[in-house]
Structure formats: C-alpha cells, structure tokens
C-alpha cells in the first residue's frame, strides 16, 4: 500500500479543527449528484468524487484523484476491477489492497505487503522485510510500518480510527493524523488554533484593624497577606488578570471610614473601593499600591463591599471566567455576606467567590456558607481555605490560582456547533459535559471552550502535551468518567508495591499498575496508565479523562 501524504496539524495548545462532509446515505446505481462512498454506488461510468462524495463524471491526472473503487484511465476516472491498477488502497475494490501499483488480495503470514492493511488481521507489515508478521518489537511508531503504531508495551499493533500516531503513515488509508491521533479522512478542512483565556480575579482584601495582629511568628497578618499576594502575582501575574479591592474604607489612607450598623440602608460605596481595576499585567501596580497602604480602625463590612462588586463592570466579562478571591481574618459584622455571594454567583456571567479565612478569629460557619454559595466549596473540611500562617496562606493562594488557570480557551476560527467537536488530551478522547462536572463545553456565542473536573485538573498540572480539537468528525462521544477526584480504573486504595497484572483493572487505586514488573506504584508517563487516562507526573497518579 502507498499512503497518501496529508499535511499534519498539531501543536501544544495550538489546536487542529477540521471540517467534515456529511455521512453518506447511498443507493446502488445512483445518478450524478447523488451521495456515494465508492464508485460501485454510482451508475454507468460515473465514479464517487472524493471531494464532494457525490457521483460524477470525474477527470483525473492520476489514480489518487479518483477515490474509492476507481482508477484513472486516460484523463477520466473509471470503475476499478479485481487486480486493477492503483496508487492508494482507496483505488481498489472491496477485499483488495494496493501493493506496488496493483490491487491484490490481503496477505497472510509471510505475504508481501506495504502496510498492515495489506495483511490479514491481526498481522502487521514488517517495514524491514515488507512481509506480514504476527509480532514486532518497537520503540517508536515508525518502527511499525504503515497503518500500525507502537504500544506502551513496546509491541507493534494494527491501527484503527483514533489510534495514536506521529504522522499519516501510522493511520489507515482512510484516516489522517491530527495532533497525535488518527481521525477519519473525511474530516479534511481548515486548521486553526485555540488560545488560553486569562481569567479575571478580583483580590478582595480585608484591612480591618485586627489585621495588625501577629499570626504565629510570621509577623502581622497585614504584612503576611501583602507578601503572599506579591508571591502569587509574581507567579501568575502574566497568566491571570488581577484587580484589587479593599475594605473597609474608600481611600488609601482610610479617612472617613464609617462605623456601620446592620441595616439594609447602608450604601455599599461607603465601605470599600477598587484602587486597581482588573486588567492585564497589573502585578506591579497592585504591589506598589499595597506597599503604601495600611489597615483601618473600622468594622468588617464584607457584605457591603461584595454588594459594591455586584455592579463592577470588570466582573461582567462574558469572554472569560470571573472570580473573587476574598481574604478576611474575622466575622463580617455589618450585614450577612452570604446573600451577596449568592447574587454574584447567580448573575450573568456568574462570579465564583473563593474564600480564605486567615487566623483563628474567623467565623467558620459563615465562611463555609460563603464558599458553598460562591460555587468554590472544597470537598474536605473546611469547605473554604483556612490559613493560619504564612506558608498555609501561600498554599491557599497557589491552589486558587491553579483552579482558575488552564481551563478556559478561546477558539480562534469558525465553530458554531458544539455537537460537531471532538477533543483529545494526548490522544485520549475527552467527553463533552454541559453540566460542568468533568469534561468540556463550548459556547459558540463567545467562542469559549471550558474544561472542568478531571479534564481541568490535567490541564492545570501541565501534563497535556498534545491538545487536539477536531471539528465535524463522525465519532460518538465517550461516556463521562467520575468527575473532580483524580482516579484511575483501579478499585483499591493507593497501595504502592501491591501486585497487579492489568493497567485498567487492578487494586492500585490512583497509582498505576507498572508492567511488566506487575506492581502498584507512581506513574512516570501516560503509558503506565489505562488508555483512557493521563499521568499526573508530579503526583505519580493516573487521572481518568476519557470514558
């Protein structure tokens, strides 16, 4: 078999999106213009035009112009026959393959071949001898010859649609390699990219007088908080669009900060303000402002300040995620802040509120209710982020920054129908999940592609080295895995050293079943995990992203 050459489109975070022609509803002896898959579907001298998948009187300069079951005779495509001429497998009639320019029967062991498709299943074609063999060791896909690929066990295997690949050679004649996965050839079309969309994060910092108190041996809570914010901005200031909101007070010096009483008549603008608007590369502006800012001798009007942010335009951006990062060391002692958090979460676009309690003086039940209302509750206790020293505050900020990183992209190009998208992480198909539990969802009106649950975790950990998007391919969506919690298919606990013999069915829990050793242990790459999973190398656990 001679495999045709098709340009390969694949890059980390540069995503290939392909346009597919509609599936065929073919009838034998079809007239010109009728849908078809092969020349045998068409009447008389008509053949199946590979560009339009319709019956046509087709001119040609070579056999490859003529599509399935046809070859080039003179300057016209005509129906092929058993043992007829060919340039690619598609030229041959059913049951035959193209070998050295002639269609012939599929070969058995030791038979002549150009490709695994020339051999009876499950044989492959040894590229060194051009003969069909039942097994072949490999270290790369190229070792396996056309229409075959190298498995994680170092053995060549015949390729099928959605097999891994480096280029078109490893795919079936009817498929092409996009990213690192073989997809149907009908998916030919334009390739375009997707760019990560930086989220909007408003830092809401409590500067009430209790922030002057020391926390452990680290110094005052105010100075520790400013240092932790600076560290977060240094790490993520170019990846997240930060802004700064302070309460209580309406200016840097805190002059005229009112002492509130619980009342529905409080004016939110009297209790907090935004000195630094959300925007790109605001880290130095926020650092400089905080360096010259102190605390206020006033109460903790968190509810009034959050009410102020409900009307803030910087958190009404429909093109990206919008978040609040609230840091407080005490109880909100004006009005109840929970209804304000609920209102922020319910507005369109939704604003999620991350809650950080700093020190022992917080109202744990109030902060828990705020985290739940803000859509950011953690699965463990407490549901909000509790920090009792500098290290735990830095950890909380790092976790929150990670939660908003890597999970939203802007699709650059024209894709109007989410039902026509297929998405792969490192060759593993990721399910669509409009509920936002685990998987992906695309919003055509804004061009936003959002990942959630395990899919988001994999992106945040940086283990998705090949992110591929295909538009319009005839592939069913995989079933959704359980969301949110990293896990592989193993039902057991994470027991390093336990015995196992299957990558997908094992007692290893989140650990991998390491073969050929047959023991449970941390994964070092995707090949150590079940095929529907990726390896979180920094934690050594397998994460299910496919069904």
BELPE-V475576 format. One record per pair of residues at least 12 apart in sequence whose ideal C-beta (glycine too) atoms are under 7 Angstrom apart, sorted by the first residue. I is the first residue (numbers start at 1). J is the second residue. Records with the same first field share a line. If there is no record, write none. Layout:
# BELPE-V475576
I: J ; J
This chain:
# BELPE-V475576
1: 89 ; 97 ; 98 ; 99 ; 114 ; 115 ; 117 ; 118 ; 146 ; 173
2: 87 ; 88 ; 98 ; 114
3: 115 ; 146 ; 168 ; 169 ; 173
4: 64 ; 88
5: 168
6: 168 ; 176
8: 167 ; 168 ; 177
9: 178 ; 191
10: 178 ; 179 ; 180 ; 466 ; 468
12: 465 ; 466 ; 467
13: 196 ; 467
14: 193
15: 193 ; 194 ; 467 ; 468 ; 469
16: 178 ; 179 ; 191 ; 468 ; 469 ; 470
17: 191 ; 192 ; 413 ; 415 ; 469 ; 470 ; 471
18: 178 ; 187 ; 188 ; 189 ; 191 ; 470 ; 471 ; 472 ; 473
19: 189 ; 190 ; 471 ; 472
20: 186 ; 187 ; 189 ; 472 ; 473 ; 474
21: 53 ; 186
23: 474
24: 36 ; 37 ; 53
26: 41
28: 41
29: 43
30: 42 ; 43 ; 55
31: 43 ; 55
32: 46 ; 55 ; 56 ; 57
33: 54 ; 55
34: 54 ; 55
35: 53 ; 54
36: 48 ; 53 ; 54 ; 55
37: 68
38: 68 ; 69
39: 67 ; 68 ; 69 ; 70 ; 79 ; 80
40: 69
41: 55
42: 55
43: 55
45: 57 ; 78
47: 66 ; 67 ; 70 ; 77 ; 78 ; 79
48: 67 ; 68
49: 67
50: 67
58: 77
59: 75 ; 76
60: 72 ; 75 ; 76 ; 77
62: 87
63: 85 ; 86 ; 87 ; 91
64: 87 ; 88
65: 77
66: 91
67: 90
68: 90
69: 93
70: 91
71: 84 ; 85 ; 86 ; 91
80: 92 ; 93 ; 103
81: 93
82: 96
83: 102 ; 103 ; 104
84: 103
85: 101 ; 102
86: 98 ; 101 ; 102 ; 103
88: 173
89: 117 ; 173
90: 173
91: 103
97: 117 ; 118
99: 112 ; 113 ; 114 ; 118
106: 118 ; 119 ; 120
107: 119 ; 120 ; 132
108: 120 ; 132
109: 123 ; 132 ; 133 ; 134
110: 131 ; 132
111: 131 ; 132
112: 130 ; 131
113: 125 ; 130 ; 131 ; 132
114: 130 ; 146
115: 145 ; 146 ; 147
116: 145 ; 146 ; 147 ; 148 ; 158 ; 159
117: 147 ; 172 ; 173
119: 132
121: 158
122: 158
124: 136 ; 144 ; 145 ; 148 ; 156 ; 158
125: 145 ; 146
126: 145
127: 145
135: 155
136: 156
137: 154 ; 155
138: 150 ; 154 ; 155 ; 156
139: 154
141: 165 ; 166 ; 170
143: 156
144: 156
146: 169
147: 159 ; 171 ; 172
148: 170
149: 163 ; 164 ; 165 ; 170
152: 527
153: 515
159: 171 ; 172 ; 182
161: 175 ; 182 ; 183 ; 184
162: 181 ; 182 ; 429
163: 182
164: 180 ; 181 ; 427
165: 177 ; 180 ; 181 ; 182
170: 182
178: 468 ; 470
179: 424 ; 466 ; 468
180: 426 ; 427 ; 466 ; 468
181: 424 ; 427 ; 468
183: 470 ; 473
184: 473 ; 474
187: 470 ; 472 ; 473
189: 471
190: 413
192: 412 ; 413
193: 412
194: 409 ; 410 ; 411 ; 412 ; 449 ; 469
195: 409 ; 410 ; 412
196: 406 ; 409
197: 319 ; 320 ; 408 ; 409 ; 410 ; 448
198: 239 ; 240 ; 241 ; 320
199: 240 ; 241 ; 320 ; 321 ; 323 ; 404 ; 408
200: 241 ; 278 ; 314 ; 315 ; 317 ; 320 ; 321 ; 322 ; 323
201: 240 ; 241 ; 242 ; 323 ; 325 ; 404
202: 243 ; 245 ; 278 ; 309 ; 315 ; 324
203: 229 ; 242 ; 243 ; 244 ; 245 ; 325
204: 245 ; 305 ; 324 ; 325 ; 326 ; 327
205: 225 ; 246 ; 327
206: 247 ; 300 ; 327 ; 328 ; 329
207: 222 ; 246 ; 295 ; 296
208: 248 ; 295 ; 296 ; 298 ; 299 ; 300 ; 330
209: 295 ; 296 ; 297
210: 329 ; 330 ; 361
211: 225 ; 295 ; 329
212: 295
215: 359 ; 388 ; 389
216: 389
218: 389 ; 390
221: 329 ; 358 ; 359
222: 295
224: 390 ; 393
225: 327 ; 358 ; 393
226: 290
228: 390 ; 393 ; 394 ; 397
229: 290
230: 287
231: 394
232: 397 ; 401
233: 283 ; 286 ; 287
234: 283
235: 401
236: 401 ; 405
237: 281 ; 283
238: 281
239: 405
240: 401 ; 404 ; 405
241: 278 ; 279 ; 280
242: 278 ; 282 ; 283 ; 286
243: 274 ; 276 ; 277 ; 278 ; 279 ; 282 ; 314
244: 274 ; 275 ; 276 ; 286 ; 289
245: 272 ; 274 ; 305 ; 309
246: 272 ; 273 ; 275
247: 271 ; 272 ; 301 ; 302 ; 305
248: 271 ; 272 ; 296 ; 298 ; 299 ; 301
249: 296 ; 298
250: 270 ; 273
251: 273
252: 275 ; 292 ; 293
254: 296
257: 296 ; 298
258: 270
259: 298 ; 299
260: 299 ; 301 ; 304 ; 334
262: 334 ; 335
266: 304 ; 334 ; 335
268: 304 ; 305 ; 307 ; 308
269: 308
271: 301 ; 304 ; 305
272: 301 ; 304 ; 305 ; 308
274: 312
275: 289
276: 289
277: 314
278: 314
299: 333 ; 334
300: 328 ; 330 ; 331 ; 332 ; 333
301: 334
302: 328 ; 332 ; 337
303: 332 ; 334 ; 335 ; 336 ; 337 ; 340
304: 334 ; 335
306: 337 ; 340 ; 341 ; 344
307: 340
309: 324 ; 344
310: 340 ; 343 ; 344 ; 347
315: 351
316: 349
317: 349
318: 349 ; 446
319: 446 ; 448
320: 408
321: 404 ; 408
322: 349 ; 351
323: 351 ; 352 ; 354 ; 404
324: 344 ; 351 ; 353 ; 354
325: 354 ; 400
326: 353 ; 354 ; 355 ; 356
327: 356 ; 358
328: 357 ; 358 ; 362
329: 358 ; 359 ; 361 ; 362
330: 361 ; 362
331: 362 ; 363 ; 366
332: 366
337: 370
338: 369 ; 370 ; 373
341: 353 ; 370 ; 373 ; 374
342: 373
345: 373 ; 374 ; 375
352: 374 ; 375 ; 376
353: 370 ; 374 ; 376
354: 376 ; 385 ; 400
355: 367 ; 370 ; 371 ; 374 ; 384 ; 385
356: 384 ; 385 ; 387 ; 396
357: 384 ; 386 ; 387
358: 387 ; 393
359: 388
360: 388
364: 382
367: 384
368: 382 ; 383 ; 384
370: 384
371: 383 ; 384
385: 399 ; 400
402: 460
405: 460
406: 456 ; 459 ; 460
407: 450 ; 451 ; 452 ; 456 ; 459
408: 448 ; 450
409: 449
410: 447 ; 448
411: 442 ; 447 ; 449
415: 444 ; 471
416: 444
418: 432 ; 441 ; 442 ; 444
420: 471 ; 472
421: 442 ; 469 ; 471
422: 470 ; 473 ; 475
423: 440 ; 469
424: 468
425: 458 ; 464 ; 467 ; 534 ; 545
426: 464 ; 465 ; 466 ; 526 ; 534
427: 466
428: 531 ; 532 ; 534 ; 545 ; 546
429: 478 ; 546
430: 455 ; 545 ; 546
431: 477 ; 478 ; 479 ; 480 ; 546 ; 547
432: 477
433: 452 ; 480
436: 452
437: 452 ; 453 ; 483
438: 452 ; 453 ; 454 ; 455 ; 480 ; 481 ; 483 ; 484
439: 452 ; 453 ; 455 ; 480
440: 455
453: 483 ; 484
454: 481 ; 483 ; 486 ; 543 ; 544 ; 545
455: 545
457: 486 ; 543
458: 534 ; 543 ; 545
461: 536 ; 538
463: 534 ; 535 ; 536 ; 537
464: 534
478: 546 ; 547
479: 547
480: 547
481: 544 ; 545 ; 547
486: 510 ; 536 ; 541 ; 543
487: 510 ; 544
488: 510 ; 529 ; 530 ; 533 ; 542 ; 544
489: 504 ; 505 ; 530 ; 544
490: 506 ; 507 ; 508 ; 509
491: 507
492: 507 ; 508 ; 509
493: 509
494: 509 ; 510 ; 511
495: 507 ; 508 ; 509 ; 520
496: 511 ; 520 ; 521
497: 519 ; 520
498: 519 ; 520
499: 518 ; 519
500: 513 ; 518 ; 519 ; 520
501: 518
503: 515 ; 529 ; 530
504: 530
506: 520
507: 520
508: 520
510: 541 ; 542
511: 540 ; 541
512: 528 ; 529 ; 542
514: 528
522: 540
523: 535 ; 540 ; 541 ; 542
524: 537
529: 542
530: 542
532: 544 ; 545 ; 546 ; 547
533: 545
